[in-house]
Amino acid sequence: MTAAPSTTLRRFLLPAAVFAIAFTTFLPGLSGEFLNWDDDVNVLANPNFRGLGWDGLEALWAGRPADGRRR
């Protein structure tokens, strides 16, 4: 048994239309221009940022102040 041509056409066109609409909607975001707004201030010039090593993650989760003292 084969599916009716209209059913096959709908099975293909509906997902293709949803993909085309979503792709067109988010196309301006693919350039990534919005990703570089404040990295220099919040990460690179931040004296409290210790990096993403184990010491920095421990300080982040433990809530230690920037000078390394324990609370």
Contacts in CASP RR format, 6 or more apart in sequence:
PFRMAT RR
TARGET T0000
AUTHOR 0000-0000-0000
METHOD contacts of the structure
MODEL  1
MTAAPSTTLRRFLLPAAVFAIAFTTFLPGLSGEFLNWDDDVNVLANPNFR
GLGWDGLEALWAGRPADGRRR
3 11 0 8 1.000
43 49 0 8 1.000
47 66 0 8 1.000
48 66 0 8 1.000
50 56 0 8 1.000
50 59 0 8 1.000
50 60 0 8 1.000
58 64 0 8 1.000
59 68 0 8 1.000
62 70 0 8 1.000
63 71 0 8 1.000
64 70 0 8 1.000
64 71 0 8 1.000
65 71 0 8 1.000
END
